[in-house]
Amino acid sequence: MNVKLRVWRQKNNDTEGGFENYEAKDLNPNMSFLEMLDVVNENLTDDGSDPIAFAYDCREGICGTCSCMIDGKPHGPETGVATCQTYMRSFKDGDTITVEPFKAKAFPIVKDLVTDREAFDKIQQAGGFVSVRTGAAPDANAIPIGKDIADLAMDAAACIGCGACVAACKNSSAMLFVSAKAGQLNLLPQGQPEKDTRVLNMVASMDEAGFGNCTNQYECSAACPKLISEEFFSKLNRDYMKASVKTLFKAKAL
């Protein structure tokens, strides 16, 4: 199959970018989208041109590094998959495919399709951890956790931090990411000692990074490659309200 590409090219975040056109010919429909970009880059390198910069690591839909917009949708036309799990058979022979980076204030462009998502790392560092010691695996596994709670925590833990939720949101909100990362730990016994400080610090870090406000239109969960539910929003809001009230009463008591 043959396709035409409109690829966003940008040297760095301080320079202006724009679309450039390329042709990808004689493709195997069963190759992944990233493999297709590899083929295009091989041809560009052979011609002495600058190859398209794009990020990847596991190529198994686990790390989220490969994130980019394909025809205006994070990760491409399929549902519940990352860019590296998108295959050329999802497109038609002769299609023109537009490829862009995730564009958000908090995700500055490094080059071409590569963005810096350090803002997510800072949110995670602000509270996405537990300091309580649970011992070795047998000891940790001995802590009783109800199946419904364990299942819900695992659903939240499925988040790979790719940023599709931010890219899909018209306000570039990180609400889905934060609610999943905070909810995962706040649901578990190990996460209870730091529950209040966790949610306050992670939300503060989200706001400081410049992410927009959530307007509950749920484009984020629809674009999420792991199909994280927007239902975690309500839990984050409840936890945040409780933590804020507790902090206020503590301040008045001093």
N, C-alpha and C positions, 0 to 999 in steps of 0.2 A: 504494500500500500504506500501511497504518497500523501504527504500533508504539507501545508504551508504554516509557518510559525511567525507570529508577531511577538517578539520577545523584548521585554523591558531591559534596556542597557543603561547602566549608570555607574560611573567610575567610583563614586563614594557619596556619602550623605551631603557633602558640601557642594556638589556639582549638580547641574540639571541633567535629567535623564530623558530618554525617549524610546520609542519602539523602533526596532529594526526587523527586517523581514528575512526569513531564511526558508529554504526548502529541505525537507527530509524525504529522501526517496528510497524505494525498495526496502521498506520496513516490514518486519515480521509482525503481524497483528498481535502475537502473543508476547512481544517484548514489553517491558514496563516503560512508563513515561520517562524515568530516569535513564534507562538504557537507550531510549530514543535520543535523549539529550547527549548521551555519550557519543552516539554515532555522529550527531551534528557537530560536536566539538572536535572529533577526530578529523572531520572534513575541514573545519575552520583552521585547525592546527596545520594540516597539510598545506593549506593555502597561505599560511603565514599570518592568519588573522587571530585576533584575541578571542579565545574560547569563552563561552558563556559561563559565568560563575554561578554555581548553584551548590547548595549544601546537602550533605547526606552522611549517614553513618551506617546504621544497621541494615537498611533496605528491607526491613521486615515489618514495618509499621509499628515499631516499638519505641523509637527514640523521638520521633517528631521533628527531626532535624531537617527533613526534606521539604518542609512547608513552603508552598507557593500557591498563587491564584491561577487557576486554569479556566479560561473562558468565564471569568468573573466569579468563580466559586472556589472557596478554599479546598485544596487537594484535588479538585476536578469534579467530573459529572457524577461519579458513583457515590453511594452513601455508606458511611461507616468504614472508610479506608483512608489511608494517608496517601500522599503523592506517589511514594514508592510502590504502593499497591495498586495504582491506577495503570491499566494496561491499554495499549494502543487499539485493542479491539473495541474499546469504549467509544471510539471515534469512527468516522466514515472516511473512506478513500476520497481524497481531494479536499478534506476539511481544512479550514483556516483556524488555527488554534492560537488564542492569545494567552501569553504566559507573563505573569507579573509577580513581584514579591508581595509579601504581606505588608500593607501600608498602614502604619499607625504612628502617632507621635512618639509613643513609647518604644517602637521598634525601628530605630534608625537603620537606613540601608548601608550595608558594608560594601557591597558591590553587586550589581545586576540583580539576581534573585535571592541574594543572601542578606538577611537582616540580623541585627543584634538584638537578641531577646534576653539580655542580661536583666531587664526589669523583672522578668519572671523569677530569675534566680534570687533577686533581692527580696521578693515577696516570700519565697520559700525560706530564705534565711531568717526572715523576720519572725517566723513562728512555725514553720512546717517541720517541726522536729519534736521529739520527746526527750526529756533529760532523766526520767525515771529509769532505774535499772531493773530489767526483768530477768536477768540471768541468761543462761544458754537457751537454745531453742526448746528443749524439753520443758524448762521452767516457764518460758513465755507461753508455750502452747497449753500449759496447765491452767492458765487464767481463764475462768469460765466466761464465755461470751455467747449470748444468744444467737441462734442462726440468723434471725432477721436482721440483727445489728451487724453481724459479721458479713452478711451478704451485701448490706447497704454500704458498709465501709469498703468492701472490695469493689463495688461499683464506682465509688469515688476514686479509689486508688488506680483505676484503669486510666485516668487522665495521664497523657504523655507530655503535657506542657508544650504542645506544638504551636499554639497561638491562633488556631483556626477560629476560635470563638471571638477573639479580638478582631480578626480580619473580617468576619462576617457581620459584626455589629456596626451599625451606622454611627455609633458613638465611640467605637473602639473600647468597649467596656471589657474588663477582665473578670467580671463577676462569676462566670462559670468556672474559670480556672481557680479563683480564690475560694469559692464555695466548695469545690471538690477537694482541694488540698487541705482546707481547714476542717471540712466535714469528715474527711477520712480519719483524722486523728481525734477530733472531738467526740466521735462516736465510740471510741475504744476506751477501755479502762486505763490503759497506759497514758492516754492523752488528757485525762481529767485534771491533773494538777495545774497544767498550764492553759487550760481551756479558755479562760477569760483573756489573759494576756496575749494568747495566740491570735484570737480573732481580732482584737483591737490593733495589734501590731501589723498583722497582715493587711487589714483594710487600710491602715494608715500608709503602709508602704505602697499599696496599690494607688492610692490617691496621689502620693508624692511622685510616683512615676509618670503621672499624666494620663492615665487611662480615663475614659469617659464614664458617664453615669449609665446605669442600666435602665432601659425603658420597657423591659419585660415583653419584648416581641419574639424572643426565643430563636432568632436566627442562629445564635451560638450553638445551641444543642442540636439543631438541624445540621450544622456544618461539622460538628465534632466527629472526628474519625472513630472515637470510642463510644459515641452516642451517650455521653454523660447527660443525665436528666437535669432540666431546669428546676426540678423540685428541691435541689440543694440550695437554691436561692433563699427559700423561706427559712431553712434551718440556719443559714448564715445570718440572716436578718434577725432571727430570734436570739441567737447566741450573741450577736453584737449588741442588741438592745439590753439584754440581761447584763452583759459585761459592763456596758456604759453606765447603767443604773447603779451597779455595785460600786464602780469606781467613784461615782458621784457621791454616794452615801459615805464611802470611806473618807473622801476628801472633806466632807462636812463634819465628820466625827473627829477629825484632827484639830 
